[in-house]
Amino acid sequence: MTAHTDVVRVPHQQEDPHEATGHAEQGMNTALLGMLLFIGSEVMFFAGLFAAYFNARAAAPEWPPQGIDFIVPSLIPVVATLILILSSATMQWAVWRIRKGDRTGMNRAIAITLLLGVVFLGMQAYDYYELLTHHGFGINSGIYGTLFYTLTGFHGAHVFGGVVGISIILLRGVAGQFSARHHIAVEAVSAYWHFVDVVWIALFVTLYLLH
Amino acid sequence: MATTTLAPRAGTYRRSMVYEWLTTTDHKKIGALYIATSFLFFLLGGVYALFIRAELAVPGLQFLDPETYNQLFTIHGTTMIFLFVMPMTTGLANYIVPLQIGAADMAFPRINALSYWMIPLGGLLLFSGYALGGAANAGWTGYAPLSAREGIGIDLWIASLVLLGTSSILGAINFLATIFKMRAPGLTLMRMPLFVWNTLVTSVLLLFAVPVLTAGLMMLFIDRNYGGGFFDPALGGNPILWQHIFWFFGHPEVYILILPAFGVVSEVLPVFSRKPLFGYKAFVFATASIGALGFSVWAHHMFTTGAVYLPFFSFFTFLIAVPTGIKIFNWLATMWGGKLRLSTPMLFAMGFIALFLIGGLDGAFLAVVPFDFHVQDTYWVVSHLHYVLVAGSVFGIFAALYYWFPKMTGGLLDERLGKIHWVLLFIGTNLAFFPQHLLGLDGMIRRIIDYAPNAGWMELNLLSTIGAFMIGVSTLPFMWNVFITLRGPRDAGDDPWDANTLEWATTSPPPPYNFEALPPIRSERPLFDLKHGAVEDRAASTPAARGETHGETRADAPEEVLGEPIEGHDDDGGTPGATPQVSEHAPDATPRDERPERSEARDDPRRPEDRP
């Protein structure tokens, strides 16, 4: 299928040698840009949820509401937080390994990250179970319960999304699809995982430390 | 970008037409799908509007009960905003933006297809309420606690909006990546056509505003289904929070709806005035500042709640009128002294300026806090939003459809039918919505199904209903026009309007890979430069050849470098059509008609009224 236009007959002229490659080959990779823009929209999603939290907190006569004294930085949330921060480090380690062309090192680091992510989700599920059974604290237990489960729940869903992404790059890494030059999926998943980690740190500070 | 070399082989596959359209990742086909789908929703939402206006034509209950009426205005608003204007402008941008920046496709073609297919699915969810026990009935704004009541309709409304919002977010990411990464060599940011600039700013607004709505919808869903307390004071929540969240999205949203129309008008006016756009940079900065200020005015929808700081939001609401005013003046200055061709796209663009001005001034009234207290939730607000959405967005959309139809199909829409369409729509819009100003000032509240016979509102309501039916009738010549044009010969040619931007440099319709060759891009009007010799074999020493200008310093370039004598430069050669203002931006902006040696050289069907 060829097209003949009566408007442009000239062959493509280059304005400048440095523009010969067009924009796509310069600067940030397009897929990574897409991921960063997506993270930007996710930041706004969590900003909406945090706004709800601070709106309720500002209006409440007492915060946390009476009877809720068990949302404290106890062992499980603290360990879970450390695990998620550690997983961010291992994720970055994977990126640095593959930038050097070390596939085995990358696969190891990704596998550890995946394990840490799954452990975080398990600890969150255990924490939910404890709160529901021992304290009778659910999403319908007033505004505090609604906020706690909505904020941590949506964060957990994002961790799950990250775990799926990490699983995919692990499978692709084991299949040998990444190299020092071609590993944009690893960079993108890593950016997303760091974002999920940062959101958790903000959540931990807001829910457990700011009293 | 390697598509250019691969695409010719793609045509050798034989696939069924249906399979091809269902699985396409071509931005032009997806754009056409967006446009067709959203036009169907436009008709559906329009029929809903006619039901509403028929009910309100005279006092008393005519043929609707209050519950049905509540569903009608809720689904009408939601459909028109989320299923008509947003997908329609996305579809236009999908088709046109890659062409205007000289790209072969969008940055993420498969995500582009995904974005489209969420639209019909979202529409299906919204309308399925009728089959499952009643559609949403809390208004398109879904204010809590009204929206916290029982009923599956609102749950489906929430699910639909989350889906449509996700589609918009993915679309916005796609447009931003496309505009930042896929521009042709030489097409710097400050050489991008205004439609691309407006799509860029719209995408930024979508990217940062829609997720906030999604968060609010999730909260509402949790309140309704899992016993959450976000908007329930009994549980420690706050119903005003919904309004904050909704309007934090909702005010950028009104610019999401109108900025693409601004872009279209900024494309159409220079072409049909035979002049460069007046104040390109001012346009760009005005668009960007509308985008930034759009996030700081949301609470002007909430003056009467008593929960917002009135001076702040009133001030910023006035402030955001300034960049819009800059645009109005620049559009007028673009037409001033130009050689106007009153073809249908131009008529719609001029109608846009005239009527959007009314809608914009209405909005400035609403920024005055005491006045807003008086007209909150009255028909004044209904009138304002319809003046900016019907007279604004819809006029812009029709200008775009008439303008780019020859590019999309190869056929030029009939001018006579187009002018009938324009006259009916122009009169109908004013007849339908101007009386609503007066009704609002007189205290008629929005969203009521009935009013007292002795309230004195009967005549104005009847006028408004007649106008609404005129708008409805106006779509008939348009659809007939599209039908006969698609059946007729597709002989519009590549550049029927004698336009300036890159999309007209390829065939009509463009091949799957869009361009065989691109003209050199040295200004925001590469095609104009090509046709009028401004870039032919120039000495590399001229500033323009190094790509440092788009117009201003080119005025200093010697005439022989520009390819041919410039009439505007002759002391005695000035023509009425080429005014000194023109040469300030581009010395070679003389209308084509006055260049006999060129306009005779080419068979140019740019005057549709001359077509046999």
Contacts between the chains, C-beta under 8 A, distances in Angstrom:
chain1	res1	chain2	res2	distance
A	1	B	7	7.5
A	1	B	8	5.8
A	1	B	10	7.7
A	1	B	11	3.6
A	1	B	511	5.9
A	1	B	512	6.9
A	2	B	8	6.4
A	2	B	511	7.4
A	2	B	516	7.6
A	3	B	506	6.8
A	3	B	507	4.4
A	3	B	510	7.2
A	3	B	511	3.9
A	3	B	516	5.9
A	4	B	507	7.0
A	4	B	516	7.8
A	5	B	494	5.0
A	5	B	505	6.6
A	5	B	506	5.5
A	5	B	507	5.0
A	5	B	516	7.0
A	6	B	493	7.1
A	6	B	494	5.7
A	6	B	495	7.9
A	6	B	602	7.4
A	7	B	494	4.8
A	7	B	495	5.1
A	7	B	504	6.4
A	7	B	505	4.9
A	7	B	506	7.6
A	7	B	519	8.0
A	7	B	527	6.8
A	7	B	530	7.5
A	7	B	531	7.7
A	8	B	505	4.6
A	8	B	506	7.5
A	8	B	515	7.8
A	8	B	516	7.6
A	8	B	517	5.2
A	8	B	518	7.0
A	8	B	519	5.1
A	8	B	530	6.9
A	9	B	517	7.7
A	10	B	517	6.4
A	10	B	519	6.2
A	10	B	520	7.3
A	10	B	530	7.4
A	11	B	517	5.7
A	12	B	517	5.2
A	12	B	518	5.6
A	13	B	520	4.6
A	14	B	185	6.5
A	15	B	185	6.3
A	15	B	186	4.6
A	15	B	520	6.5
A	15	B	521	7.5
A	15	B	522	7.4
A	15	B	547	5.4
A	16	B	185	7.9
A	16	B	546	8.0
A	16	B	547	7.1
A	19	B	185	4.3
A	19	B	186	6.4
A	20	B	185	7.0
A	21	B	185	7.9
A	22	B	1	6.5
A	22	B	183	7.7
A	22	B	184	6.8
A	22	B	185	5.1
A	23	B	180	7.5
A	23	B	181	5.7
A	23	B	182	6.8
A	23	B	183	5.1
A	23	B	185	7.5
A	24	B	1	5.6
A	24	B	181	5.2
A	24	B	182	6.1
A	27	B	181	7.8
A	30	B	107	5.2
A	30	B	108	8.0
A	30	B	177	5.4
A	30	B	181	4.6
A	30	B	182	7.9
A	31	B	108	8.0
A	33	B	176	7.7
A	33	B	177	5.3
A	33	B	180	6.6
A	33	B	181	6.5
A	34	B	107	6.9
A	34	B	108	6.2
A	34	B	111	7.9
A	34	B	173	5.4
A	34	B	174	7.6
A	34	B	177	4.9
A	37	B	172	7.6
A	37	B	173	4.5
A	37	B	176	5.6
A	37	B	177	6.9
A	37	B	207	6.2
A	38	B	169	7.7
A	38	B	173	5.7
A	40	B	207	6.0
A	40	B	208	6.9
A	41	B	169	5.0
A	41	B	172	7.7
A	41	B	173	7.4
A	41	B	207	5.0
A	41	B	208	7.0
A	41	B	210	7.3
A	41	B	211	4.7
A	42	B	211	6.8
A	44	B	207	7.7
A	44	B	208	5.0
A	44	B	209	7.5
A	44	B	211	4.1
A	44	B	212	5.5
A	44	B	215	8.0
A	45	B	211	3.8
A	45	B	212	7.2
A	45	B	214	5.9
A	45	B	215	5.1
A	46	B	215	7.6
A	47	B	212	6.8
A	47	B	215	7.8
A	48	B	211	6.8
A	48	B	212	4.2
A	48	B	213	8.0
A	48	B	214	7.6
A	48	B	215	3.0
A	48	B	216	6.2
A	48	B	245	5.9
A	48	B	248	7.7
A	49	B	215	5.2
A	49	B	219	7.7
A	51	B	241	7.9
A	51	B	244	7.3
A	51	B	245	7.0
A	52	B	215	7.6
A	52	B	219	6.1
A	52	B	230	5.9
A	52	B	241	6.0
A	52	B	245	7.4
A	55	B	238	6.1
A	55	B	241	5.1
A	55	B	244	7.3
A	56	B	230	7.8
A	56	B	236	6.3
A	56	B	237	6.5
A	56	B	238	6.6
A	56	B	241	7.7
A	59	B	236	7.9
A	59	B	238	5.8
A	60	B	236	6.2
A	65	B	236	6.5
A	138	B	227	7.9
A	139	B	222	6.8
A	139	B	226	5.2
A	139	B	227	6.6
A	139	B	228	6.0
A	140	B	226	6.5
A	140	B	227	3.0
A	140	B	228	6.8
A	140	B	229	7.6
A	142	B	229	5.7
A	142	B	235	5.0
A	142	B	236	5.3
A	143	B	229	4.4
A	143	B	230	7.2
A	143	B	235	5.4
A	143	B	236	3.4
A	143	B	237	5.1
A	144	B	236	7.2
A	145	B	229	7.8
A	146	B	222	6.5
A	146	B	223	7.7
A	146	B	228	4.0
A	146	B	229	4.7
A	146	B	230	5.9
A	146	B	235	7.2
A	146	B	237	7.4
A	147	B	230	7.9
A	150	B	218	7.3
A	150	B	219	6.8
A	150	B	222	6.0
A	150	B	228	7.1
A	150	B	230	7.9
A	154	B	218	7.3
